[in-house]
Structure formats: structure tokens, C-alpha cells
Amino acid sequence: RDTKFQPRTRYEIKACEWFPLADLPSNRKDMTPKLKMGVSPNSFFMVLPFVKRMRRWVAERNP
């Protein structure tokens, strides 16, 4: 399902996409997203604080 994406702040949000949890960076210097998807780790600055906890949460529920 496609949703028309209309941010209210100009040039603040470049794109809204889904990424596999394993491909998200765990810190600013982690080059995993750059190597796998061509996206800078800095692009994930809003989710970086939550990645480790999300991975732990998923691992606990999927043994």
C-alpha cells in the first residue's frame, strides 16, 4: 500500500523507508548501511538510540 508522503518541514525529511533490523547501524561509525544499502549511518540518527534495544527485544521473542 502506498501513502503519499508530505512532510510539513521543508527539506527536513528526505525519505521514509522500511529497513531490515539487521541492516540498521548500531552506532554512528557503523558502516553496515553504507555497504549494504548505500545510505550513510548519519541518516539514521533518530533511530540509533533504539537499535540495540530493538534487536534485544526481537531476540528475546524469537529464540
DSSP file (Angstrom, degrees, kcal/mol; ACC not computed):
  #  RESIDUE AA STRUCTURE BP1 BP2  ACC     N-H-->O    O-->H-N    N-H-->O    O-->H-N    TCO  KAPPA ALPHA  PHI   PSI    X-CA   Y-CA   Z-CA
    1    1 A R              0   0    0      0, 0.0     2,-0.4     0, 0.0     0, 0.0   0.000 360.0 360.0 360.0 130.6    0.0    0.0    0.0
    2    2 A D        -     0   0    0      2,-0.0     2,-0.4     3,-0.0     0, 0.0  -0.809 360.0-164.9-101.6 139.3    1.4    3.4   -1.0
    3    3 A T        -     0   0    0     -2,-0.4     2,-0.5     2,-0.0     0, 0.0  -0.972  27.6-116.2-120.9 135.6    0.9    6.5    1.1
    4    4 A K        -     0   0    0     -2,-0.4     2,-0.6     1,-0.1    -2,-0.0  -0.604  31.6-144.0 -72.3 121.8    1.5   10.0   -0.2
    5    5 A F        +     0   0    0     -2,-0.5    -1,-0.1    11,-0.0    11,-0.0  -0.795  27.0 168.5 -95.1 117.3    4.3   11.4    1.9
    6    6 A Q        -     0   0    0     -2,-0.6     2,-0.1     0, 0.0    -2,-0.0  -0.779  15.2-163.2-131.6  89.0    4.0   15.1    2.6
    7    7 A P        -     0   0    0      0, 0.0     4,-0.1     0, 0.0    -2,-0.0  -0.396  13.6-146.4 -67.9 149.5    6.4   16.4    5.4
    8    8 A R  S    S+     0   0    0      2,-0.1     2,-0.5    -2,-0.1     0, 0.0   0.666  80.7  73.6 -90.0 -18.3    5.4   19.8    6.8
    9    9 A T  S >> S-     0   0    0      1,-0.0     3,-1.1     4,-0.0     4,-0.6  -0.853  90.4-117.3 -98.9 127.9    9.0   20.9    7.3
   10   10 A R  T 34 S-     0   0    0     -2,-0.5    -2,-0.1     1,-0.2    -1,-0.0  -0.438  86.6 -11.9 -69.1 130.2   10.9   21.8    4.2
   11   11 A Y  T 34 S+     0   0    0     -2,-0.2    -1,-0.2     2,-0.2     3,-0.1   0.560 103.8 109.8  62.2  11.9   14.0   19.7    3.4
   12   12 A E  T <4 S+     0   0    0     -3,-1.1     2,-0.6     1,-0.2    -2,-0.1   0.905  76.0  40.9 -81.2 -44.3   13.9   18.1    6.8
   13   13 A I     <  -     0   0    0     -4,-0.6    -1,-0.2     1,-0.2    -2,-0.2  -0.924  58.5-179.8-113.2 120.1   12.8   14.6    5.7
   14   14 A K        -     0   0    0     -2,-0.6     2,-0.3     1,-0.3    -1,-0.2   0.881  67.2 -16.0 -84.5 -41.0   14.3   13.1    2.6
   15   15 A A        -     0   0    0      2,-0.1     2,-0.5     0, 0.0    -1,-0.3  -0.988  48.2-138.2-160.4 159.8   12.5    9.8    2.5
   16   16 A C        +     0   0    0     -2,-0.3     2,-0.3    -3,-0.1   -11,-0.0  -0.965  40.4 154.9-127.5 112.4   10.5    7.4    4.6
   17   17 A E        -     0   0    0     -2,-0.5     2,-0.4     2,-0.0    -2,-0.1  -0.910  41.3-117.5-137.6 160.2   11.5    3.7    4.1
   18   18 A W        -     0   0    0     -2,-0.3    -2,-0.0     0, 0.0     0, 0.0  -0.822  31.7-173.0 -96.3 139.6   11.5    0.3    5.8
   19   19 A F        -     0   0    0     -2,-0.4     2,-0.1     0, 0.0     5,-0.1  -0.974  32.0-101.6-130.5 146.3   14.8   -1.3    6.5
   20   20 A P    >>  -     0   0    0      0, 0.0     3,-1.3     0, 0.0     4,-0.6  -0.435  32.0-126.4 -61.9 139.8   15.7   -4.8    7.9
   21   21 A L  G >4 S+     0   0    0      1,-0.3     3,-1.0     2,-0.2    34,-0.1   0.854 109.2  58.4 -57.8 -36.7   16.6   -4.6   11.5
   22   22 A A  G 34 S+     0   0    0      1,-0.2    -1,-0.3    33,-0.0    10,-0.0   0.748 103.3  53.7 -66.4 -23.3   19.9   -6.4   10.9
   23   23 A D  G <4 S+     0   0    0     -3,-1.3    -1,-0.2     2,-0.1    -2,-0.2   0.551  84.9 102.6 -89.9  -8.4   20.9   -3.7    8.3
   24   24 A L  S << S-     0   0    0     -3,-1.0     2,-0.1    -4,-0.6     8,-0.1  -0.496  79.3-110.7 -74.8 144.6   20.4   -0.7   10.7
   25   25 A P        -     0   0    0      0, 0.0    26,-0.1     0, 0.0    -1,-0.1  -0.449  14.5-153.9 -73.3 148.0   23.6    0.8   12.2
   26   26 A S  S    S+     0   0    0      1,-0.2     2,-0.3    -2,-0.1    26,-0.2   0.571  79.1   6.9 -96.7 -11.2   24.2    0.3   15.9
   27   27 A N  S >  S-     0   0    0     24,-0.1     3,-1.3     3,-0.0    -1,-0.2  -0.957  86.3 -92.5-157.3 173.4   26.3    3.5   16.2
   28   28 A R  T 3  S+     0   0    0     -2,-0.3    14,-0.1     1,-0.3    16,-0.1   0.752 122.1  49.3 -64.9 -24.7   27.4    6.5   14.1
   29   29 A K  T 3  S+     0   0    0     12,-0.1     2,-0.5    13,-0.0    -1,-0.3   0.447  80.0 114.3 -95.8  -0.3   30.6    4.8   12.9
   30   30 A D    <   -     0   0    0     -3,-1.3     4,-0.2     1,-0.1    -3,-0.0  -0.610  47.2-167.5 -74.2 117.5   28.9    1.5   11.8
   31   31 A M     >  +     0   0    0     -2,-0.5     4,-2.5     1,-0.2     5,-0.2   0.286  55.6 108.5 -92.2  10.2   29.3    1.3    8.0
   32   32 A T  H  > S+     0   0    0      1,-0.2     4,-2.7     2,-0.2     5,-0.3   0.922  81.1  44.9 -54.0 -50.5   26.8   -1.6    7.6
   33   33 A P  H  >>S+     0   0    0      0, 0.0     4,-2.4     0, 0.0     6,-1.5   0.867 112.4  52.8 -65.8 -32.3   24.1    0.6    5.9
   34   34 A K  H  >5S+     0   0    0      4,-0.3     4,-0.7    -4,-0.2    -2,-0.2   0.918 115.3  40.4 -66.2 -42.8   26.6    2.3    3.7
   35   35 A L  H  <5S+     0   0    0     -4,-2.5    -1,-0.2     2,-0.1    -3,-0.2   0.904 125.4  34.3 -72.9 -42.1   28.0   -1.0    2.4
   36   36 A K  H  <5S+     0   0    0     -4,-2.7    -2,-0.2    -5,-0.2    -1,-0.1   0.847 137.8  12.4 -84.3 -35.8   24.6   -2.9    2.1
   37   37 A M  H  <5S-     0   0    0     -4,-2.4    -3,-0.2    -5,-0.3    -2,-0.1   0.491  92.9-116.0-124.8  -6.3   22.3   -0.1    1.0
   38   38 A G  S  <<S+     0   0    0     -5,-0.9     2,-0.4    -4,-0.7    -4,-0.3   0.769  72.8 129.5  74.0  25.0   24.4    2.9    0.1
   39   39 A V        -     0   0    0     -6,-1.5    -1,-0.3    -8,-0.1    -2,-0.2  -0.943  60.5-117.7-117.4 134.3   22.9    5.0    2.9
   40   40 A S    >   -     0   0    0     -2,-0.4     3,-1.8     1,-0.1     4,-0.3  -0.387  18.0-126.5 -67.4 142.6   25.1    6.9    5.4
   41   41 A P  G >  S+     0   0    0      0, 0.0     3,-1.7     0, 0.0    -1,-0.1   0.796 109.2  67.8 -58.7 -27.5   24.8    5.9    9.1
   42   42 A N  G >  S+     0   0    0      1,-0.3     3,-1.3     2,-0.2     4,-0.1   0.720  84.9  70.9 -65.4 -19.6   24.1    9.6    9.9
   43   43 A S  G <  S+     0   0    0     -3,-1.8    -1,-0.3     1,-0.3     3,-0.3   0.679  96.5  52.5 -68.4 -16.0   20.8    9.1    8.0
   44   44 A F  G X>  +     0   0    0     -3,-1.7     4,-1.8    -4,-0.3     3,-1.3   0.069  68.3 125.0-106.3  22.7   19.6    7.0   10.9
   45   45 A F  T <4 S+     0   0    0     -3,-1.3    -1,-0.2     1,-0.3    -2,-0.1   0.766  72.1  53.9 -58.9 -26.9   20.4    9.5   13.7
   46   46 A M  T 34 S+     0   0    0     -3,-0.3    -1,-0.3     1,-0.2    -2,-0.1   0.767 115.6  37.3 -79.2 -24.7   16.8    9.4   15.1
   47   47 A V  T X> S+     0   0    0     -3,-1.3     3,-2.0     1,-0.1     4,-1.0   0.606  89.8  92.0-101.3 -13.5   16.7    5.6   15.4
   48   48 A L  H >X S+     0   0    0     -4,-1.8     3,-0.7     1,-0.3     4,-0.5   0.862  82.2  56.6 -50.7 -42.8   20.3    5.0   16.6
   49   49 A P  H 34 S+     0   0    0      0, 0.0    -1,-0.3     0, 0.0     4,-0.3   0.713 113.7  41.2 -63.7 -16.6   19.4    5.2   20.3
   50   50 A F  H <> S+     0   0    0     -3,-2.0     4,-2.6     2,-0.1    -2,-0.2   0.558  88.4  87.9-107.6 -10.8   16.8    2.4   19.9
   51   51 A V  H <X S+     0   0    0     -4,-1.0     4,-2.6    -3,-0.7     5,-0.2   0.919  90.0  46.8 -61.5 -48.4   18.5   -0.1   17.6
   52   52 A K  H  X S+     0   0    0     -4,-0.5     4,-2.2     1,-0.2    -1,-0.2   0.919 115.0  46.9 -61.8 -43.3   20.3   -2.2   20.3
   53   53 A R  H  > S+     0   0    0     -4,-0.3     4,-2.5     2,-0.2    -1,-0.2   0.887 111.7  51.3 -66.4 -38.0   17.2   -2.4   22.4
   54   54 A M  H  X S+     0   0    0     -4,-2.6     4,-2.5     2,-0.2    -2,-0.2   0.926 110.5  48.5 -63.9 -43.9   15.0   -3.3   19.4
   55   55 A R  H  X S+     0   0    0     -4,-2.6     4,-2.5     1,-0.2    -2,-0.2   0.912 112.9  48.0 -62.3 -42.5   17.5   -6.1   18.4
   56   56 A R  H  X S+     0   0    0     -4,-2.2     4,-2.1    -5,-0.2    -1,-0.2   0.916 111.3  50.7 -63.5 -43.0   17.5   -7.4   22.0
   57   57 A W  H  X S+     0   0    0     -4,-2.5     4,-1.2     1,-0.2    -2,-0.2   0.912 112.6  45.8 -61.3 -44.7   13.7   -7.3   22.2
   58   58 A V  H  X S+     0   0    0     -4,-2.5     4,-1.5     1,-0.2     3,-0.3   0.910 111.2  52.6 -65.9 -42.6   13.3   -9.3   18.9
   59   59 A A  H  < S+     0   0    0     -4,-2.5    -2,-0.2     1,-0.2    -1,-0.2   0.866 107.0  53.0 -62.6 -36.6   16.0  -11.8   20.0
   60   60 A E  H  < S+     0   0    0     -4,-2.1    -1,-0.2     1,-0.2    -2,-0.2   0.826 114.8  41.1 -67.3 -31.3   14.1  -12.5   23.3
   61   61 A R  H  < S+     0   0    0     -4,-1.2    -1,-0.2    -3,-0.3    -2,-0.2   0.608 117.2  47.5 -94.3 -14.1   10.9  -13.2   21.5
   62   62 A N     <        0   0    0     -4,-1.5    -1,-0.2    -5,-0.1    -2,-0.0  -0.697 360.0 360.0-126.1  78.8   12.4  -15.2   18.6
   63   63 A P              0   0    0      0, 0.0    -1,-0.1     0, 0.0    -4,-0.1   0.508 360.0 360.0 -66.6 360.0   14.7  -17.8   20.1
